[in-house]
Amino acid sequence: MRGLVKRGAMGLITTHDLALAEIAGTVGVQAANVHFEDRIEGDQICFDYQMRPGMVRNSNAIELMRSVGLSV
């Protein structure tokens, strides 16, 4: 990501890697973390598609695994 910013790239990067997400705070105003909120309804994940500043604060991994039938 630092290389892309250095070259003037523009775009979006999606990740679940917290170390990569932390890099956004080190490159100045050229990068920012944003996130969507989500919820599990029945067996589906539903996103609100409203960009919010910062990294997501909750994890849906356990609920997602349960929704596809995994015992966790």
Contacts in CASP RR format, 6 or more apart in sequence:
PFRMAT RR
TARGET T0000
AUTHOR 0000-0000-0000
METHOD contacts of the structure
MODEL  1
MRGLVKRGAMGLITTHDLALAEIAGTVGVQAANVHFEDRIEGDQICFDYQ
MRPGMVRNSNAIELMRSVGLSV
1 13 0 8 1.000
1 20 0 8 1.000
1 23 0 8 1.000
1 24 0 8 1.000
1 27 0 8 1.000
1 31 0 8 1.000
2 23 0 8 1.000
2 26 0 8 1.000
2 27 0 8 1.000
3 9 0 8 1.000
5 27 0 8 1.000
5 30 0 8 1.000
5 31 0 8 1.000
8 30 0 8 1.000
13 20 0 8 1.000
15 21 0 8 1.000
18 55 0 8 1.000
21 33 0 8 1.000
21 55 0 8 1.000
23 31 0 8 1.000
24 31 0 8 1.000
24 32 0 8 1.000
24 33 0 8 1.000
25 31 0 8 1.000
25 32 0 8 1.000
25 33 0 8 1.000
32 53 0 8 1.000
32 54 0 8 1.000
33 53 0 8 1.000
33 54 0 8 1.000
33 55 0 8 1.000
34 51 0 8 1.000
34 52 0 8 1.000
34 53 0 8 1.000
34 54 0 8 1.000
35 51 0 8 1.000
35 52 0 8 1.000
35 54 0 8 1.000
35 55 0 8 1.000
35 56 0 8 1.000
36 47 0 8 1.000
36 48 0 8 1.000
36 49 0 8 1.000
36 50 0 8 1.000
36 51 0 8 1.000
36 52 0 8 1.000
36 56 0 8 1.000
37 47 0 8 1.000
37 48 0 8 1.000
37 50 0 8 1.000
37 52 0 8 1.000
37 56 0 8 1.000
38 45 0 8 1.000
38 46 0 8 1.000
38 47 0 8 1.000
38 48 0 8 1.000
38 60 0 8 1.000
39 45 0 8 1.000
39 46 0 8 1.000
40 46 0 8 1.000
40 60 0 8 1.000
40 63 0 8 1.000
40 64 0 8 1.000
40 67 0 8 1.000
42 67 0 8 1.000
43 67 0 8 1.000
43 68 0 8 1.000
44 67 0 8 1.000
45 60 0 8 1.000
45 63 0 8 1.000
45 64 0 8 1.000
45 67 0 8 1.000
62 72 0 8 1.000
65 72 0 8 1.000
66 72 0 8 1.000
END
